[in-house]
């Protein structure tokens, strides 16, 4: 009986000790950062020749740190998704989420080192957007898109997963419609395209709900891109100084005798611009006989898929048309800043420049060229033209 009593006491003690072990408190959750006035994300798709040949990524990161140490970010935070695989001291560093501070770059997160996952994958972009809000919550957000770009162009082959609109991650890109689908639930105080050829009506129409202003170049942009040390103070202002940022970029290139074209689009004006464009297109019953005299936004020697939009509307409507006058008034409410040097890259002579590019189909095959008929601009505006009907 005594042995049984001792056994029962022993078992009870084990049970009590096990129960005490389960009573250990769980680790305290990481504190949620207090929101700041604005977080800007630079989405840097850098695994391409901008980095490997010219070190543009490192130069721009240095400019960002310089801005943090000199002008600061007005109470905001600057986050960079650095989409480049690096090898340093024998160690491979996969894409990372960095915060730019006056003391340098602080790593917030490292992403999968599976090289089959590209920085232009919608899943990766969505993950980064969520991480930005988790690590640096803010009252509002700004977005800078850093990489190569080709405006609205889709893949040559619809089955090819190497898209052509934005980004170059080891030859992979994302189409304009897919970019919109990926970001459609996001809202930014501005989008700055630090890349080529995104200042066309097809691009800004597709993305118009994402931000009140879009800053871009409608032509090719020099590899140095945006001068971050000069522009970040503008972009962190209480109300982002979009036109000042575009002007700073223009001044940076002009002071070095380099070609540049910049534009700032107020997206609230695009609905009227689309309506007045439809009014002009409604009068067009046949394809224009000749568009080669129009102002190109694509360098000579390449197939041109983006022309000066004012030049195109004037060709379709006639210079004395009341429809053109109304369209130009709508343009003035949409393009709130545009500037150009005399020449563009590739000795592209800029004789006319309204700040907004547009595709000018010359025959039926150009309605489907590089996915043009998959764009919102085609669906909402261009497809209403009688000349384009079957």
ZIMOGI-V325801 format. One record per backbone hydrogen bond with DSSP energy under -1.0 kcal/mol. CO is the residue of the C=O (numbers start at 1). NH is the residue of the N-H. If there is no record, write none. Layout:
BEGIN
CO&NH ; CO&NH
END
This chain:
BEGIN
1&5 ; 2&6 ; 3&7 ; 4&8 ; 5&9 ; 6&10 ; 7&11 ; 8&12 ; 9&13 ; 10&14 ; 11&15 ; 12&16 ; 13&17 ; 14&18 ; 15&19 ; 16&20 ; 17&21 ; 18&22 ; 21&24 ; 36&139 ; 38&77 ; 39&142 ; 40&79 ; 41&144 ; 42&44 ; 42&81 ; 43&146 ; 44&46 ; 44&83 ; 46&48 ; 47&170 ; 48&51 ; 48&52 ; 49&53 ; 49&54 ; 50&56 ; 51&55 ; 55&59 ; 56&60 ; 57&61 ; 58&62 ; 59&63 ; 60&64 ; 61&65 ; 62&66 ; 63&67 ; 64&68 ; 65&69 ; 66&70 ; 67&71 ; 67&72 ; 73&76 ; 77&40 ; 78&100 ; 79&42 ; 80&98 ; 81&44 ; 81&83 ; 82&84 ; 82&96 ; 86&93 ; 88&91 ; 91&88 ; 93&86 ; 95&111 ; 96&82 ; 97&108 ; 97&109 ; 98&80 ; 99&106 ; 101&104 ; 104&101 ; 106&99 ; 109&97 ; 114&117 ; 118&121 ; 121&125 ; 122&126 ; 123&127 ; 124&128 ; 125&129 ; 126&130 ; 127&131 ; 128&132 ; 129&133 ; 130&134 ; 131&135 ; 132&136 ; 137&36 ; 140&39 ; 141&189 ; 142&41 ; 143&192 ; 144&43 ; 145&194 ; 146&45 ; 148&167 ; 150&153 ; 157&160 ; 161&163 ; 165&150 ; 166&174 ; 169&172 ; 172&169 ; 174&166 ; 175&179 ; 176&180 ; 177&181 ; 178&182 ; 179&183 ; 180&184 ; 183&186 ; 190&143 ; 191&215 ; 192&145 ; 192&194 ; 193&195 ; 194&147 ; 199&357 ; 200&204 ; 201&205 ; 202&206 ; 203&207 ; 207&210 ; 210&188 ; 212&267 ; 213&191 ; 214&265 ; 215&193 ; 216&263 ; 217&198 ; 217&199 ; 219&197 ; 222&225 ; 226&228 ; 227&230 ; 227&231 ; 228&232 ; 231&235 ; 232&236 ; 234&237 ; 234&241 ; 240&242 ; 241&245 ; 242&246 ; 243&247 ; 244&248 ; 245&249 ; 246&250 ; 247&251 ; 248&252 ; 249&253 ; 250&254 ; 251&255 ; 253&258 ; 254&257 ; 260&341 ; 262&339 ; 263&216 ; 264&336 ; 265&214 ; 266&269 ; 267&270 ; 269&273 ; 270&274 ; 271&275 ; 272&276 ; 273&277 ; 274&278 ; 275&279 ; 276&280 ; 277&281 ; 278&282 ; 280&283 ; 281&284 ; 284&387 ; 291&294 ; 295&308 ; 299&302 ; 306&297 ; 307&358 ; 308&312 ; 309&313 ; 310&314 ; 311&315 ; 312&316 ; 313&317 ; 314&318 ; 318&321 ; 321&325 ; 322&326 ; 323&327 ; 324&328 ; 325&329 ; 326&330 ; 327&331 ; 328&332 ; 331&334 ; 331&335 ; 334&266 ; 334&336 ; 337&264 ; 339&262 ; 342&350 ; 348&344 ; 349&351 ; 356&309 ; 357&201 ; 358&307 ; 363&366 ; 364&367 ; 368&371 ; 369&372 ; 370&154 ; 371&374 ; 372&375 ; 375&379 ; 376&380 ; 377&381 ; 377&382 ; 378&383 ; 381&384 ; 382&385 ; 385&388 ; 386&389
END
